Every structure is written in C-alpha cells, then in structure tokens.
Amino acid sequence: MKKLLLAHLLLSQLAFSQGQPWCQPGATWHYSAGGLTVQGYVKLTQIGTIQIGTHLCDNYSATLKITPPPFVSPFWTFNTYFENNKVYAFCNSTNSFFKLYDFNAQIGDSWYIYPDYPETDCIEDSSLVEVDSITNVILSGDTLKKFFISYNNHSTIAPGWGIGSSYTEKIGSDWYLFPERINCLADGVGAYAIRCYSDSSNWSYTSGIAFTCDDILSVKNYPQLENSTISVYPNPSKQNFKIQIPTAFDWNELIVYNAQGKEVLKKINSINENEVFISENLVNGVYFLRVIGRERSETCQFIVD
C-alpha cells in the first residue's frame, strides 16, 4: 500500500511539474502595443478549453486598446496544447499545429513557426527559430529557464515572423505569445513587449515597462519623463524626500510606482498643497512618480538608496 501511495504521489508531482511551465487556468498577459502614430496594449486571456482533433487545447482571446483615437477591439483568438514540455499552436491558415515553444530545447535546436492568419506584406510565411543560449532567471520567486533565440540562421531569406529575442517558462515570449510580423512592407499595430502575467494560481510577473498592466502608454513612451515640471529632492534620497508641484498644475492625486510597475503609494490633494513630504519606508531602487491634474499629468523618476 505504501508503495502504491508513493507511486501515486510521484505521478501526481510529475503531472503537476509538467503542467507548471505553461498556462494555468485564467492566465492573462498584457503587452505594450503600437505603431507609427498610436500606442496602447494587447490583453490576452486564456478563456477556456476547446477540442481540436485529438487535442484538448487552451483557448485564448486577445483585445487591443490603442489611442489616439480611443479604440478597443477584439484582436484575435488562438489555441494551443501542452505536451512533453512543448507548446503547440494551431494555425488556422494550414489547419494544423506547429511547435511554438520548446522548454526542453538544447542549444542549436530549431523549428519553424507560422502565422495564424494570412498576410500579404511579409517576406515569407514562416520563420526558423534557433536556440542560441539558455540560462536560468528568477521571476517572482521562481527559478525558470530562459531561452535566447534567433531566426533563419541558415537561410538567405529574411524572417517574416518572430516571437521576440527570448522566451521563458510560464510566460512565453518577451515580445508576444504568438508569432508577430518582423520584416513586412507595411507594418501595422502590433504587440512588442510583455508587461504583466497572472493566473489563477496567484503567480504573477510584471516587467516594469508600464506603470500598470492596462496603462495606455509604456514608461518609455511618457514624454513628461524627460521634461517634467515636477521636482523630487533630494534625489537620490535615503527615505525622506519632498515633491514640488507647480501651483498652476492644479493636481488631484500623485501615485508612486516601483520599477516593476506596482503602485506603492498614493496621495490625494485635499488641501491644495504644492509641496508634499514623503517619509514612507520604501526599499532601495528606482521609482516613478506620476502626478495627475485636472487637465494634464506628468511623470518623473527618483531613486531611493
């Protein structure tokens, strides 16, 4: 009986570990998105499962939100299944599956990825992914494998599709979960960097490129960051610092975010003050201060050391 229980426990642990590297129920990704004149984000969510042939697949729905002008639209739906530590994606154009991620891959391994919808402006209909190096990274307390990749190393044809420069267990690509256009004659709006991931197991990750998962802009896209009229001093500071806000700003609230985009402090302007003293016990690191006024908002950066 003890041997049976031990065998059952080992099998359960194996199944659990096999299921960990990929897509827990309710998994949600946020990606920064944009084009030549617009900025926004794509929200991708695992919304259930669907049977395709002999495979029970995770079904995803993506929504695009961009501005200007304000625009929210269903983006696309996708399907994948997870087997032998590999992720296979369904391609509607060919009515077949292709290998998307290989978490058992070794340096030098390669495979083709395919777009899930027809395109006429890309140089080719697929791209060869090749693993260049592998390392371990710690994300939200977990040690995960990270795979660095390149495209078409052995081809004279420029790649048309890609999944970024690396992919990681649990969250997939550093770019977008599914193939995105690389070399196209006319590139439209697309996702280009992961912001956040979360799922029903309460595991989450934020990359720090946006103040919040669904902020319309990334940190790097805030023009106020370099030209802000908001002053923080001393900067760097040990803990106590002062925020100077111009009288004409007429601000409502200020929010402090850490480098991972998590809100750590919020203050409401209830007495029309122009100097705000902060004495919170913030851990050492880089922070972003966003001051929101009735007619505008500004962002600046400060350091706690």
PyMOL commands that set and color helices and strands:
alter all, ss='L'
color gray80, all
select helices_A, chain A and resi 2-19+219-221+224-227+247-249
alter helices_A, ss='H'
color red, helices_A
select strands_A, chain A and resi 28-34+39-52+55-67+71-83+86-91+96-102+110-113+127-139+142-151+161-162+166-168+172-173+180-181+190-198+204-206+231-233+241-244+251-258+263-268+275-278+285-293+297-304
alter strands_A, ss='S'
color yellow, strands_A
deselect
rebuild
show_as cartoon
